[in-house]
Amino acid sequence: MKFIPSTFLFLFLCTTLSAQTPEEAIQAYNNALQAFDSAAQQLQRANLRAQKKEIVKKALSLSSDQSEAFWPIYDKYEAEVIKINDARVVLITDYVNHHADLSAEKATELINRVMQVQMQRQELKRSYVKDLGKVLSAKQALRLLLLENQIDVQIDAQIAAQIPL
């Protein structure tokens, strides 16, 4: 798998760096790395969502009627989760870019944004559980909520381990 990124970067460098100044070449290289990292991150997130959906399918054992009613609710929820997670990625990136020289004002701004994202996440789960109650039994809804929480905690721990303090 490491062959592909290396090949991508080598080809990129060969085709773009020959006509540039060293500063332009470094900037182009950094831009290519950033684009590659972004694409890899998007692919990883999409893969995690697909895996999560499979886990949910196996955990719930839905009847065909429940399944027909449940998956649109789930897909709507996941679309909203993606939006919140996108905001979270921007927030984390902002922190990482400023953590070395973080001013009090920037720290306060980041605190407020973190709290806002967490509140949005909780409100979305609350709405999701309410919608689930219309199509799932209470036991199934609880099982799904606990499963969602477990997955969230695992992902949050992986993200937290990569954030510089």
N, C-alpha and C positions, 0 to 999 in steps of 0.2 A: 504494500500500500504506500510506503514511503517513496517508491519509485515514481509514482504519478506526480506528486507535488514537486519533486526534484526535477523531473522532466519538464513540467510546466514552467518552473522558474528558469531552467536552463534555456528553453526555447524563447521565453519572454526576453531574457537578457540578451540572447544572441540577436534577436530581431529588433530590439528597441534601443539598446545601449550604444551601438556602434556610431550613431550620428549625434550623440549628446555629450555635453560637458560632464565632468565627473559629478558635479552637484545635481545636474538634471538626471543623471543615471541613478544616483543614490535615491533621489526622490521617486523616480519611476519604479525602482526596485521596492521601495517602501510601500508605494501605492499598490503594486502587484501583490505584495505580501498581505496588505490590508484587505484587498479584494478577495484573495484566496481564503484568508481567515474568515471573512464574512460569509463566503459561500460555504465553507466547511461548517461553520456554525449553523447556518440555515439548514443544511443537510442533516446535521446531527439533531437539531430540534425536530425536523420532520420525521426522522427515524424514531425518536423518542415518542412522538405522538402516535405513530403507527403501532409501536410496541405497547403503549398504554392502552390503546383501543383493543388490542388483542387480549390483554390482561383483563380488561373490563368485560369483554365478551365471555371469557372463561369463568370469571368470578360470579356473574349474575344468573346464568342459566335462565334466560328470558323465554317466555312463551312467544309464539309468533305474533300475537296481538300486542303483547308488551313490547316486543322488539320493534314493531312498526311504529309504535308511539314513542318509544324511548330514544331511538337513535337520532331523530331530528332535534330533540332536546339536548342530547349529548353533543351533537355537532355544533349547535348554537352556542352552548357553553364553551366548548373548546375554541371556537372562533373568538369569543370574548377573552378567554385565557390568553390566546396568542397576542391580542392587543395589549393586555396588561403586561405580559412577559416582554413584549417589544419595548414598552416604556421602561421596564425594569432593566433591560439590556442597555438602553441609552443611559439610564441612571448609573449603572455600574461602570460603564465606559467613562462617563463624566467623572466619577470618583477616581477611577484608576488614572485618568489623565491629569488629575489635579492633586492627588493625595500627597505628593512630595512637598508641595508648596500651598497647602490648603489654608485659605484665609478663613477667618471667623464667619464672614458673610457667606462664603461658598459653603462652609460646613452647615450653617443654618439652612441654606437653600436645599442642600442635599438631605438634611434631616426631614424637612417638610415634604420633599418629594418621596422619600422612603415611606413616611407615614401615609401619604396619599395612596401610594401603590398598595401598601398592605391593607388599607381600608377598602380600596376597590376590590381587592382579591376576596376579602371577607364578605363584602356585600354581594359579590357575584356568587359565592358559594351559598349564601343564604337564599338568594333568588333561585338558584339551581335546585336546592333541596326542596323548596316550595313547589317548583315545577315537577320534580321527580315524584312528589307525593300524589300527583294526579295520575301517574301511570305505573308506579311501583308500589309494592307493599312497604310498610314502614321498615320491616326487617331488611328488605332489599335496598331501600334508600339508605339506611344506616350502614349497611355493608359497603355500599358504593362510596359513601362519604368517608368512611374509615380508610378504604382503599385509596381514594383520592388524597387523603391526608398523608398516608404512608408514602405514596409516590412523591408528593410535594416535599416532604421532609428529606427524602433521599436526594432529590434534585437540589434542594436548597443547601444541603450539606456539601454536595459536590461543588456548587457555585461558591459557597462561602470559603471553602478551602483554597480557592484560587484568587480571592480578593486580598490584596496587600493591606496590612493594618498599619 
